Amino acid sequence: MKSEHHSRKRITGCRLLSLALLFSFICGCSAKVLPAVGVAGPIAASASSETSASSSPDASSDSSSENPASIFPMVEHSDVDFSELRYEHYPLSRFTALTEPLYRVARNGTSQEDFDKLHSDMINELYYIGTLMTMAELNRCKNSTDAGIQNEYSYISNVFSSANGEYRAVMHTLSVSSHADLLSEIYTDTYLEQFRQYDASSVSDEFGEQENDLVGQYYTLAAAETPDYDAIADVFVQLVNLRNRIASASGYDNYAAYAYETQFARNYSPQQAAKYCDFVKKYFVPVVKSYAGRIGDLTNDLYHSDAIDCSPEKILSCMSNCMPQISPHLNDALQYLLKYHLYDVEQSDKKADAGFTEELYSYNEPFIFNSSEGSYYDYTNLFHEFGHFANSFYFPSDLLFGVSDNDLSELQSQGMEVMFLPFYDQIFGSKNGRIIQCDTLLNLLYSVVDGAMYDEFLQRVFAEPELTAEKARSIYAEVFREYGYSYYDGWDMEWMNISHHFEMPFYYISYSVSAVSALELFSIQQKSRADAVNTYLKVETIDPEVLYFSEALQQVGLSDVLQENTCLSVAKSLAEYFASQL
């Protein structure tokens, strides 16, 4: 039976936390500028694009649509099956051997052709190391109880951090040398200025290594058959203290401001988020109180029901049946995923309790990992992750300079959940479909509430002058009650089961603000399925490394979620829907 409060476990996106330590410069989403010539890895994206002339569906039609405003670019992928990839233990010396000739170029110069070759070899190698790090991450999550595999992930993460720092150091040396003109053929003026300003002495590899080691300790502790929550809480306190030192060393007054800007490229402040959290408590928490119990009563028997086939094969088959009716371009991405086996969604006790989408950078291929649980949540979790996969398929991440707006990324994934809602009768049957649809919407509502709750919790924790494990637990207890939850068996352990707080603190607010927009999409869908699909496709065809979330909302015609009227309107609409169905 599900607990009274069952927020969904989700992890997504790159976990290159130590990268921010390596960037004495970092560009926000709106400021993204690509280098003039191919430093996008071995497989570069084409600049050409195409649109579909398909007609739009209406509420009674299952035909697919592609709004001309939704442009899916033509992107080259490697067409390599995941089973063909092999991980190797990579020595850092292999990378530094590629930078040494570039230091000689800074002293002595060379031809543009020779420089381009040396530079390309170095960049391709960085992308290869980044790909190895993704593979190690997938292996770590697949074998979460294996300490050796956990250590290997920490090792390759540190190798990438060092290699990335070495890359920027040699670019700095070149940019201030008499042969800097060689760089101007490859990089824009913006990047050249960033290279000139790079200060390797301000970078602390020690911080990154400590952070990786502590995160590794957390995963090992959390994967135990009976987790030691006292030890986990102690690791959390160590991470908070370390990250406060990181923020201070980087010139920030507090870690929340540091994380919002450098980790997540948000164009709103923690103070603005705190005001938004007040709106969540005022408008969304009452909806949870009114309807969560009733929906829970209806779903308890269905949660692990044998009447619903929750096998990966069945879920992927349902997606293949439904996706062409949403978008042929999204279906192309799905068929690529299936053809090249870019997913690990099997159920296993050895897996970390996580779901995320990562990029295999050298191949321009995203990959979905999900720890299935044998319930109908496996459907919605895979729908969610495919929203990430499809966007990454058409807009590959810039490993070296990309800073993704995770609020927008989470709208692309949670919006995909909404796109599947009209198919629930077809997937689960009319009666079960209606109940599971309500539960899916409830989980989006939990995303709104829990995302705000955890952000408030973290803001208070990181601001605590002398944090202890006991104080962290006390703060969580206070915030937990403020968001309308009642204490029950295990409530005080839930925050420690969420890896985001240990690996990517302050991520969770992205689930909250994006879920408000996803619920607004659902309101649109209730009036016109065609309008909802077209709006979502516009969202899905935005590069989250280019636009901020607020800019994307304005571009596609969705409301500003930080405004009180938006929260009021969306919460009211959802409450009215629940009232009509329950």
KOLDREN-458341 format. One record per residue (C-alpha): residue in one letter; residue number from 1; x negated, y, z negated. Coordinates in steps of 0.2 Angstrom, whole numbers, plus 5000, padded with zeros to 4 digits. Layout:
<recs>
   aa     i      X      Y      Z
    A   NUM      X      Y      Z
...
</recs>
This chain:
<recs>
   aa     i      X      Y      Z
    M     1   5000   5000   5000
    K     2   4994   5017   5004
    S     3   4989   5029   4990
    E     4   5000   5044   4987
    H     5   4987   5055   4995
    H     6   4980   5048   5010
    S     7   4969   5060   5020
    R     8   4962   5052   5036
    K     9   4943   5048   5037
    R    10   4935   5056   5052
    I    11   4918   5061   5056
    T    12   4914   5069   5073
    G    13   4900   5078   5082
    C    14   4882   5079   5081
    R    15   4874   5077   5064
    L    16   4858   5086   5068
    L    17   4859   5096   5051
    S    18   4840   5098   5050
    L    19   4840   5107   5067
    A    20   4846   5123   5059
    L    21   4830   5123   5049
    L    22   4820   5123   5065
    F    23   4829   5138   5072
    S    24   4823   5154   5067
    F    25   4835   5160   5080
    I    26   4852   5152   5084
    C    27   4865   5158   5096
    G    28   4883   5158   5093
    C    29   4896   5150   5104
    S    30   4900   5166   5114
    A    31   4882   5170   5116
    K    32   4878   5153   5125
    V    33   4867   5156   5140
    L    34   4859   5142   5150
    P    35   4841   5142   5155
    A    36   4839   5147   5173
    V    37   4832   5130   5179
    G    38   4835   5112   5173
    V    39   4831   5110   5155
    A    40   4848   5101   5153
    G    41   4840   5084   5152
    P    42   4837   5071   5165
    I    43   4854   5072   5172
    A    44   4860   5089   5176
    A    45   4878   5095   5178
    S    46   4884   5101   5195
    A    47   4891   5119   5195
    S    48   4905   5114   5207
    S    49   4922   5111   5201
    E    50   4939   5105   5207
    T    51   4957   5106   5202
    S    52   4972   5094   5205
    A    53   4987   5099   5215
    S    54   4998   5088   5205
    S    55   5015   5094   5200
    S    56   5019   5098   5182
    P    57   5030   5086   5172
    D    58   5046   5092   5163
    A    59   5053   5085   5147
    S    60   5061   5070   5156
    S    61   5047   5066   5167
    D    62   5032   5055   5164
    S    63   5023   5061   5179
    S    64   5005   5068   5176
    S    65   5001   5086   5178
    E    66   4986   5097   5181
    N    67   4988   5115   5179
    P    68   4977   5125   5191
    A    69   4971   5135   5176
    S    70   4963   5119   5169
    I    71   4947   5116   5178
    F    72   4938   5100   5176
    P    73   4920   5102   5182
    M    74   4911   5089   5193
    V    75   4898   5081   5181
    E    76   4885   5068   5185
    H    77   4883   5053   5174
    S    78   4871   5039   5173
    D    79   4883   5025   5176
    V    80   4873   5014   5163
    D    81   4882   5001   5153
    F    82   4879   5004   5134
    S    83   4873   4985   5133
    E    84   4859   4990   5144
    L    85   4852   5003   5131
    R    86   4838   4998   5120
    Y    87   4832   5006   5104
    E    88   4813   5008   5100
    H    89   4803   5014   5085
    Y    90   4796   5030   5092
    P    91   4779   5037   5087
    L    92   4778   5056   5086
    S    93   4761   5056   5094
    R    94   4769   5051   5110
    F    95   4778   5068   5111
    T    96   4764   5078   5105
    A    97   4753   5071   5119
    L    98   4765   5079   5131
    T    99   4764   5096   5122
    E   100   4745   5097   5122
    P   101   4743   5100   5141
    L   102   4755   5115   5139
    Y   103   4744   5123   5125
    R   104   4730   5122   5138
    V   105   4741   5130   5151
    A   106   4744   5144   5138
    R   107   4725   5147   5137
    N   108   4720   5144   5155
    G   109   4736   5145   5166
    T   110   4741   5133   5180
    S   111   4752   5133   5196
    Q   112   4771   5135   5194
    E   113   4773   5118   5202
    D   114   4761   5109   5189
    F   115   4769   5119   5175
    D   116   4787   5114   5180
    K   117   4781   5095   5180
    L   118   4773   5096   5163
    H   119   4788   5106   5156
    S   120   4801   5094   5163
    D   121   4792   5079   5156
    M   122   4792   5086   5139
    I   123   4811   5091   5140
    N   124   4815   5074   5146
    E   125   4806   5066   5132
    L   126   4815   5077   5119
    Y   127   4832   5071   5126
    Y   128   4826   5053   5125
    I   129   4821   5055   5107
    G   130   4839   5063   5104
    T   131   4846   5048   5113
    L   132   4837   5036   5101
    M   133   4843   5046   5086
    T   134   4861   5044   5092
    M   135   4858   5025   5094
    A   136   4850   5024   5077
    E   137   4866   5033   5070
    L   138   4877   5021   5078
    N   139   4867   5006   5072
    R   140   4867   5014   5054
    C   141   4886   5016   5054
    K   142   4888   4998   5061
    N   143   4877   4991   5048
    S   144   4880   5003   5033
    T   145   4873   4991   5020
    D   146   4856   4988   5028
    A   147   4844   4999   5019
    G   148   4831   4996   5033
    I   149   4842   5002   5046
    Q   150   4847   5017   5036
    N   151   4828   5021   5034
    E   152   4825   5020   5052
    Y   153   4839   5033   5055
    S   154   4830   5045   5043
    Y   155   4814   5041   5052
    I   156   4820   5045   5070
    S   157   4829   5060   5063
    N   158   4813   5067   5056
    V   159   4804   5063   5072
    F   160   4816   5073   5082
    S   161   4815   5087   5070
    S   162   4796   5088   5071
    A   163   4797   5086   5090
    N   164   4810   5100   5092
    G   165   4799   5111   5081
    E   166   4784   5107   5091
    Y   167   4793   5111   5107
    R   168   4798   5128   5101
    A   169   4780   5131   5094
    V   170   4772   5128   5111
    M   171   4786   5138   5120
    H   172   4781   5153   5108
    T   173   4763   5151   5112
    L   174   4767   5152   5130
    S   175   4779   5166   5128
    V   176   4766   5177   5120
    S   177   4752   5172   5132
    S   178   4745   5180   5148
    H   179   4754   5166   5157
    A   180   4771   5169   5151
    D   181   4778   5172   5168
    L   182   4778   5153   5171
    L   183   4792   5153   5158
    S   184   4802   5166   5168
    E   185   4805   5154   5182
    I   186   4814   5142   5170
    Y   187   4822   5152   5156
    T   188   4832   5168   5155
    D   189   4826   5184   5146
    T   190   4837   5179   5131
    Y   191   4828   5163   5128
    L   192   4811   5171   5132
    E   193   4814   5184   5118
    Q   194   4820   5170   5106
    F   195   4803   5161   5110
    R   196   4793   5176   5106
    Q   197   4802   5179   5090
    Y   198   4800   5161   5084
    D   199   4790   5159   5068
    A   200   4785   5141   5065
    S   201   4778   5146   5048
    S   202   4796   5150   5042
    V   203   4801   5132   5046
    S   204   4801   5119   5032
    D   205   4800   5101   5038
    E   206   4800   5097   5019
    F   207   4818   5103   5018
    G   208   4824   5093   5032
    E   209   4816   5077   5026
    Q   210   4823   5079   5009
    E   211   4840   5082   5016
    N   212   4839   5067   5027
    D   213   4833   5056   5013
    L   214   4847   5061   5001
    V   215   4860   5059   5015
    G   216   4853   5041   5017
    Q   217   4854   5038   4999
    Y   218   4873   5043   4999
    Y   219   4877   5031   5013
    T   220   4868   5017   5005
    L   221   4877   5020   4988
    A   222   4894   5023   4997
    A   223   4893   5007   5007
    A   224   4891   4996   4991
    E   225   4905   4984   4987
    T   226   4907   4993   4971
    P   227   4900   5011   4974
    D   228   4892   5019   4959
    Y   229   4901   5035   4959
    D   230   4890   5043   4945
    A   231   4875   5040   4956
    I   232   4884   5047   4971
    A   233   4889   5063   4961
    D   234   4871   5065   4956
    V   235   4866   5064   4975
    F   236   4879   5077   4979
    V   237   4872   5089   4966
    Q   238   4854   5087   4972
    L   239   4861   5091   4990
    V   240   4870   5106   4984
    N   241   4854   5113   4975
    L   242   4843   5109   4990
    R   243   4855   5117   5002
    N   244   4856   5133   4992
    R   245   4837   5134   4993
    I   246   4839   5132   5012
    A   247   4851   5146   5013
    S   248   4840   5157   5002
    A   249   4825   5153   5012
    S   250   4834   5158   5028
    G   251   4840   5175   5021
    Y   252   4858   5171   5017
    D   253   4866   5176   5000
    N   254   4875   5159   4999
    Y   255   4876   5142   5008
    A   256   4894   5144   5013
    A   257   4889   5160   5024
    Y   258   4874   5150   5030
    A   259   4884   5135   5035
    Y   260   4898   5145   5043
    E   261   4886   5154   5055
    T   262   4872   5142   5058
    Q   263   4880   5125   5057
    F   264   4897   5128   5064
    A   265   4895   5145   5074
    R   266   4911   5152   5067
    N   267   4916   5170   5070
    Y   268   4925   5171   5054
    S   269   4918   5172   5036
    P   270   4921   5161   5021
    Q   271   4930   5176   5013
    Q   272   4943   5175   5028
    A   273   4944   5156   5026
    A   274   4948   5159   5008
    K   275   4963   5170   5012
    Y   276   4969   5157   5025
    C   277   4968   5144   5011
    D   278   4980   5155   5001
    F   279   4992   5154   5016
    V   280   4990   5135   5017
    K   281   4995   5134   4998
    K   282   5010   5145   5001
    Y   283   5017   5138   5017
    F   284   5011   5120   5020
    V   285   5009   5113   5003
    P   286   5028   5114   5000
    V   287   5031   5104   5016
    V   288   5020   5090   5009
    K   289   5029   5090   4993
    S   290   5046   5089   5002
    Y   291   5043   5075   5015
    A   292   5027   5065   5011
    G   293   5036   5054   4999
    R   294   5050   5050   5011
    I   295   5038   5047   5025
    G   296   5027   5036   5014
    D   297   5042   5025   5009
    L   298   5046   5022   5027
    T   299   5028   5018   5033
    N   300   5022   5007   5018
    D   301   5029   4991   5026
    L   302   5023   4996   5044
    Y   303   5006   5001   5038
    H   304   4998   4984   5040
    S   305   5013   4975   5049
    D   306   5010   4960   5059
    A   307   5024   4966   5070
    I   308   5012   4979   5077
    D   309   4997   4973   5087
    C   310   4982   4984   5082
    S   311   4968   4975   5091
    P   312   4956   4986   5101
    E   313   4961   4977   5117
    K   314   4980   4982   5114
    I   315   4976   5000   5109
    L   316   4965   5003   5125
    S   317   4977   4994   5136
    C   318   4991   5006   5129
    M   319   4979   5021   5132
    S   320   4976   5015   5150
    N   321   4995   5014   5153
    C   322   4999   5031   5146
    M   323   4984   5042   5151
    P   324   4988   5043   5170
    Q   325   5004   5051   5164
    I   326   4995   5065   5155
    S   327   4981   5069   5167
    P   328   4972   5060   5181
    H   329   4956   5068   5176
    L   330   4957   5063   5158
    N   331   4961   5045   5165
    D   332   4945   5046   5175
    A   333   4936   5049   5158
    L   334   4945   5034   5150
    Q   335   4941   5022   5164
    Y   336   4923   5027   5163
    L   337   4923   5024   5144
    L   338   4930   5006   5148
    K   339   4919   5002   5163
    Y   340   4903   5006   5154
    H   341   4908   5000   5136
    L   342   4905   5017   5128
    Y   343   4914   5012   5112
    D   344   4913   5002   5096
    V   345   4930   5001   5088
    E   346   4930   4983   5081
    Q   347   4935   4980   5063
    S   348   4920   4975   5052
    D   349   4916   4975   5033
    K   350   4899   4980   5037
    K   351   4904   4997   5046
    A   352   4903   5014   5038
    D   353   4921   5020   5035
    A   354   4920   5033   5049
    G   355   4925   5038   5066
    F   356   4916   5050   5077
    T   357   4910   5053   5095
    E   358   4891   5056   5099
    E   359   4882   5059   5115
    L   360   4869   5048   5123
    Y   361   4860   5064   5129
    S   362   4848   5056   5142
    Y   363   4863   5048   5151
    N   364   4876   5062   5150
    E   365   4887   5048   5142
    P   366   4898   5051   5126
    F   367   4901   5036   5114
    I   368   4915   5033   5102
    F   369   4912   5024   5085
    N   370   4927   5020   5074
    S   371   4928   5009   5059
    S   372   4945   5001   5062
    E   373   4956   4995   5048
    G   374   4969   4984   5056
    S   375   4983   4997   5054
    Y   376   4992   5008   5066
    Y   377   4980   5022   5061
    D   378   4968   5013   5073
    Y   379   4979   5020   5087
    T   380   4979   5038   5082
    N   381   4961   5038   5077
    L   382   4956   5032   5094
    F   383   4968   5045   5102
    H   384   4959   5058   5092
    E   385   4941   5052   5096
    F   386   4946   5051   5115
    G   387   4950   5070   5114
    H   388   4932   5073   5109
    F   389   4925   5060   5122
    A   390   4935   5068   5137
    N   391   4928   5085   5133
    S   392   4910   5079   5131
    F   393   4912   5069   5147
    Y   394   4916   5085   5157
    F   395   4906   5097   5146
    P   396   4890   5088   5140
    S   397   4882   5096   5125
    D   398   4866   5106   5126
    L   399   4855   5096   5114
    L   400   4842   5110   5112
    F   401   4852   5126   5111
    G   402   4870   5121   5110
    V   403   4880   5126   5095
    S   404   4898   5119   5096
    D   405   4913   5128   5088
    N   406   4920   5113   5079
    D   407   4937   5121   5076
    L   408   4939   5121   5095
    S   409   4932   5103   5096
    E   410   4945   5097   5083
    L   411   4959   5105   5092
    Q   412   4954   5095   5107
    S   413   4955   5079   5097
    Q   414   4970   5083   5086
    G   415   4979   5090   5102
    M   416   4976   5073   5110
    E   417   4985   5065   5096
    V   418   5000   5076   5100
    M   419   4999   5072   5118
    F   420   5002   5054   5114
    L   421   5017   5057   5103
    P   422   5030   5056   5118
    F   423   5024   5038   5121
    Y   424   5027   5031   5103
    D   425   5043   5023   5108
    Q   426   5035   5014   5122
    I   427   5020   5009   5111
    F   428   5028   5004   5095
    G   429   5047   5003   5099
    S   430   5060   5016   5097
    K   431   5063   5013   5078
    N   432   5045   5011   5073
    G   433   5039   5024   5085
    R   434   5050   5037   5077
    I   435   5043   5033   5059
    I   436   5025   5032   5065
    Q   437   5027   5049   5074
    C   438   5033   5057   5058
    D   439   5018   5049   5049
    T   440   5006   5056   5063
    L   441   5013   5073   5060
    L   442   5011   5071   5042
    N   443   4993   5067   5044
    L   444   4991   5082   5054
    L   445   4999   5091   5039
    Y   446   4987   5083   5028
    S   447   4973   5089   5039
    V   448   4979   5107   5036
    V   449   4981   5105   5017
    D   450   4965   5094   5014
    G   451   4954   5104   5025
    A   452   4958   5120   5016
    M   453   4957   5111   4999
    Y   454   4940   5104   5002
    D   455   4933   5121   5009
    E   456   4939   5129   4993
    F   457   4931   5116   4983
    L   458   4915   5117   4992
    Q   459   4915   5136   4991
    R   460   4917   5135   4972
    V   461   4904   5121   4970
    F   462   4890   5130   4980
    A   463   4893   5146   4970
    E   464   4891   5138   4953
    P   465   4875   5144   4945
    E   466   4870   5128   4937
    L   467   4880   5114   4945
    T   468   4881   5097   4936
    A   469   4890   5082   4942
    E   470   4902   5084   4927
    K   471   4906   5102   4933
    A   472   4908   5097   4951
    R   473   4921   5084   4946
    S   474   4930   5097   4935
    I   475   4931   5110   4949
    Y   476   4938   5096   4961
    A   477   4951   5092   4948
    E   478   4957   5110   4947
    V   479   4958   5113   4966
    F   480   4966   5096   4968
    R   481   4981   5102   4957
    E   482   4981   5119   4965
    Y   483   4986   5111   4982
    G   484   5000   5102   4974
    Y   485   4993   5084   4971
    S   486   4997   5074   4956
    Y   487   4983   5063   4948
    Y   488   4984   5045   4951
    D   489   4972   5030   4950
    G   490   4957   5034   4961
    W   491   4961   5052   4965
    D   492   4944   5058   4957
    M   493   4934   5047   4968
    E   494   4942   5053   4985
    W   495   4930   5068   4988
    M   496   4915   5057   4986
    N   497   4922   5045   4999
    I   498   4921   5059   5012
    S   499   4904   5059   5020
    H   500   4907   5076   5027
    H   501   4904   5084   5010
    F   502   4887   5075   5009
    E   503   4881   5076   5027
    M   504   4890   5091   5035
    P   505   4898   5102   5020
    F   506   4910   5115   5026
    Y   507   4915   5105   5041
    Y   508   4932   5100   5034
    I   509   4940   5118   5037
    S   510   4939   5114   5055
    Y   511   4952   5100   5053
    S   512   4963   5112   5044
    V   513   4964   5127   5056
    S   514   4964   5116   5072
    A   515   4978   5105   5065
    V   516   4989   5121   5063
    S   517   4986   5124   5082
    A   518   4989   5106   5086
    L   519   5006   5107   5076
    E   520   5010   5123   5086
    L   521   5007   5112   5102
    F   522   5020   5100   5095
    S   523   5032   5114   5093
    I   524   5029   5118   5111
    Q   525   5031   5100   5116
    Q   526   5048   5099   5108
    K   527   5054   5112   5120
    S   528   5044   5108   5135
    R   529   5033   5093   5137
    A   530   5026   5101   5153
    D   531   5021   5117   5144
    A   532   5013   5107   5130
    V   533   5003   5096   5142
    N   534   4997   5111   5152
    T   535   4992   5121   5137
    Y   536   4982   5106   5130
    L   537   4973   5104   5147
    K   538   4968   5122   5146
    V   539   4961   5118   5129
    E   540   4952   5102   5134
    T   541   4944   5111   5149
    I   542   4935   5124   5137
    D   543   4917   5121   5133
    P   544   4916   5123   5114
    E   545   4898   5129   5115
    V   546   4904   5144   5125
    L   547   4920   5150   5117
    Y   548   4924   5153   5099
    F   549   4940   5145   5093
    S   550   4949   5161   5091
    E   551   4944   5166   5109
    A   552   4950   5149   5116
    L   553   4967   5151   5107
    Q   554   4970   5168   5115
    Q   555   4965   5162   5132
    V   556   4977   5147   5132
    G   557   4991   5157   5123
    L   558   4991   5149   5106
    S   559   4993   5159   5090
    D   560   4979   5166   5078
    V   561   4979   5153   5064
    L   562   4971   5165   5052
    Q   563   4987   5176   5052
    E   564   5000   5173   5039
    N   565   5014   5174   5052
    T   566   5007   5159   5061
    C   567   5006   5148   5046
    L   568   5023   5153   5041
    S   569   5030   5149   5058
    V   570   5021   5132   5061
    A   571   5025   5126   5043
    K   572   5044   5131   5046
    S   573   5045   5122   5063
    L   574   5037   5106   5056
    A   575   5049   5106   5041
    E   576   5064   5108   5052
    Y   577   5058   5093   5063
    F   578   5056   5082   5047
    A   579   5073   5087   5041
    S   580   5080   5082   5058
    Q   581   5072   5065   5058
    L   582   5072   5059   5039
</recs>
